Amino acid sequence: MMSITLNQIEQVNHGGGKNIVIAPDSTRWICSWSNKIFLWEGTILQQTLPSHNINSGRAVFGSDGKLYIGSQTYDFNTQVTDTVQMAKDTLSTGLDGSPQFGVSSSVWTADAAKWIVYADYRYRDTKFGLLDNKDVHSRLLILDGQTQTYQRTLAESPASLEYSILAASEQMVIAGGLDTLVYNLQSGDVSAELKVHELKILDACFSFDMTQALTADWSGKVVLWDTANWEPVAVWNAHPDGSYALAFHPVQNLIATGGADNQVKVWDIDDEPTVIASLDLQATAIGVGFQHLGDRLTCTDELGNVYFARID
């Protein structure tokens, strides 16, 4: 079993949020909270962007120098923020009538080639206006990442699916709601239903080589999955009362979890998951991420604090 220590080197009392995403080749990273996106360079907060993507999934650092998060992009070269426009007929493809839609969750694939969107639709009655919630029609869609045009419907229901799109690789997406399913983005088929969780999944992520995935739920349960067959490799309770944040180490067989016990824990997952280091925060941990070289850990709590720790 590996032995490490976490040595806190700095704490910043602003600019923290959930869904920490680290750039794969630099010290650049981002997190989001409420209606803001925080852009960081190492331990320095570089910029705060407005956002209307409260329920967007994890951001993607594209090879084109852009950040993709929800229906927004940010170009690091020009420092220009754009809103991705979606035509109503694009999202309404295959539906009769004139539905009014709202995108409640979305995420980009790891290569930004596809945009996965969950939308709820309400049909307009010519006499009485919009119909009530019992007439909601919901769809989980794949859009082209460049043109935002319709490619495929992964799921649809005459009722609300209440999906939150949690994570996506280039081939798969994990969408959680009343059920938590893994969809194959090429075939459109359901690859797996993640039935190990009894409560709603709060976070999910893929390993850097996409061979494993992590999911965490309200009870504190964390599951490590083999993405070849979607069988659980390990199941354990990481944090009492809820595990809120997950991250794979970029090089070593380590993961980090954050939870409602105000702790971030680093686990060795070579065999049975074992805590090898921990860091105490001032409030519930809602974000964790390893820097791209794997020598530092970044954490955030629900009060907006940001913690930086060196891994020795």
N, C-alpha and C positions, 0 to 999 in steps of 0.2 A: 504494500500500500504506500502511495506517495505521501510525503510529508511536506507541508508548506505552511507559511504564516502570512497573514494579511496585516500589513502595517499601514494604517490610515495616514495619508500624507497631506490631505487638505479637505476642507468642507466649505461649500459655498451655499449660502442660505437663500438662493433664488435660482430660477431656471430649471427646476426639476420637473419631471413628468413621467408618464408611462411609455411603454413601447420603445425602450432604448434600442437604437440600431447603430452599429459601429461600421464605418466605412472599411472595406476589405483591404485597403492598401494605404491608409493614412491614419492620423490621429483625429480625424473629423468624425463627429457623431451627432445624433439628434435624439430628441424625445419630444413628446407632445402632451399638452395638458389643457383641458377645456377648449378654448378657441385660439390657442397659441402653439406654434412650433418653435422649439429652441434649437438653434444651430451652434454647436460647440467645436472648438479646436483644442484638443487636449483638455486642460483645466480652465480655459478661457471661453466665456460665453461671447460668441461673435455677433449673433443677430437673433432677433425675435420676429417671427413672421406671423401675421394673422392667419387663422385657419377656420373654415366652417366644416371641417371633417372630424367632428368629435368622435365618431365611432369608426374611423378608418383603422385598418389593420397596420401591421408593421410596414415601415417605409422601406424603399429600395434605393440603394445608390447605384445608378445606371452607369454603364461603361461610356456613355456619352457625356459624362460630367454633370448629369442632372440628378436631382433628388425627386423621387416619385412617392407621394403620400396622398391617399384618398383621391380626390379630384383635382389635386394641385401638383404642379411641378416647380422646382426651383433650379435655375441654372447657376452653378457655382462660378462659372467663367464670367457671365454677364451680370450676375446678381439680380436676375429678373424672375419674378414669380408669375406663373400663368395658371389660369383655371382651365381645366380640360372640359371642353364643351361636348355635351351629349345631345344629339337630336332626339326629340320625342319619338319619332318614327323608328329610330334605332332600338330604343328600349321596348317599344310596343310591338315589335315585329311578331306577327302571328297571333295578335290579340284583336278581337272584334271590338267595335265601338271606339270611344275616345277616352281611355282611362287617364286619370291624373296620377302621376307616379312620384314617389319620393325615394331617393337612394339613402338607405340608412346605414349601409356598411359596404366597404370595398377594400380591395387589396391588389397590388401588382405582383405578378410572378417575379422570380428572382432576376430574370433577364429583361424585365419591363416589356416583354413582347405581348403579354396578355394582361387585361384588366378584368378582375373578377368583381362583379357588382351584385349586391342583393338589393332588390327594389320591391316596394309595396305599391299596389295600384288600387285606386278607388274610382269607380265608374260614376260618371256624371249623369244624373237624371235631368231631363230637359225641363221638368216642372219644379222639382224640389231641390236641385243642386246636387252636391256630393252625397253619395250614400254613406251609411254609417260603417263602423269598423267590421261588422259581421259580413260585409260584402267585399272585404279586402281580397285582392288576388295578389299572390307573391311569386317572385321568380328569382332564381339564382342564375346569372348570365355570364358568359365569356364574351368580352369585347376585344377587338384588335387594339394592341397597345399604341400603335401609331395613329390609326385613323378613328379609333373609338367606335367603329362600326360593329354591328352584331355578328357573332360567330356561332354561338351555340347556347341552348338553354340546358343547364345542368339539372335544375329542379324547379317545379312550380306547383302551386297549390291554390285551391279556391279560398283557403284561409291563410292567415299570416303564419309563416314558418318561424318567425322571430329569430332569424339567423344573425349571428355575428361571425364575420369571416376572420379567422384567427391567424392563419399563416399559409403561405404558398411557396412552393418550389417551382421549377420550370415545368414539372410534369403533374404536380398534385396540389390540391388545396384542401385545407381542413376548415370546415364550416360547422359552427356549433350553435345549437338552438334548443328546440324541444328534443332533438336527437343531435348527436355529433357524428358527422360523416366525413369520409375522405373520398374526394372525387378525382378520377383520372381525367386530366384536361385534354388528352388526345382523343379518347373514346367517348368521354362524357359519362362513363359508367361510374357507379359507386364502387370504390375499391375495398372499403371497409366501413363498418359501423363500430365506433369506439365505445363498447358497452361496459368497460371496466369502471367508468365513472358513473356514480349514482346522481351526483349534483352537477350543476352547470360548469362547464370548463371556462376558466378565466384567462388562460394564456396557453399558447402553443408555439413551438418553433422547430425548425429543422436543423440538423447538424450541417456543418460546412460541406461535407461530401454527400449529403442527402440520404445517407444510409440509415439514419436514426431520426427519431422525432421525440419531443417531450410534450406532455400535456399536464395541466394542473387545474384543480377545481376548488370549489368553496370549502370543502371539508379539510383541505390541506394535502389531499392525495396528489402525488406526482407519479406519472407513468412514463417509462422509457420504452419506446416502440422500435421494433425492427421494421423499416419501411418496405422491405422485400415481401413480407407476408402480413404485416400489420398485426403481429403477435407481440404481446407485452414481454419485454426482456426483464423488467423489474417494476414492482409496484410498492410504494411506501408512503408513509405520512411524513411530509417534510416540515410542515408548519401547522401548529394548532389553529383552528378557525380560519384557515384559508391560505393557499399558495397563490400569489398574484403575479410573479415574474419568473422567467426562465431564460437561461442562456447556456449555449455550448461553448467550451473553450476552443479556440481555433486550431490548436496543435495537439494538446494532450487530452487524455480521456477523463476530462473533468467537466462538471456542469456547475452552474450557480443557480440558486433559488432564493426568492425573497417572499416574505409572508407577513401575516397579521401579528406575529409575535415580535415585530420590530427588528427582525434579524435577516441578514443575508448569509447564506451558508454555501460553502464550496464542497462539492461531493466528489469523491473518487468513485467512478462507475466501472472500474476494471472487473470487479466481481460484484458482490452485494454493495449497493450504494452506501457509502460511509462518509460521514462528515469529517473533513480534515482541517477546516478553518471556518471561522464565522466572524461577522462584523455586526455590532450593535448600532441601530439607527434610532432616531428620536421618535419615529412613528412607523406605521405600516409600510413595508418595502413594496414599491409598485414598479420598480425598474431595475434591471441588472444587465450588465454587458461587459465582456472582456475586450480590452483594446486589441488591435489587429495583430500585435506581436505576442499577445497572451501574457504580458508581464504586469499588467495593471487591470484592476477591476473598478468599474464605475457603477454606482448605485444611486437610486433616488427614493425618497419617501413621499407620503401623501401631503406633507406640509410644504413641499417644493424644495426641500434640501437636496443637495448633490454631494456625494461622498466619493473620494478617490483613494484607492488603496493599492499599495505596491505588493506584488506577489513574490515572496522570497522562499 
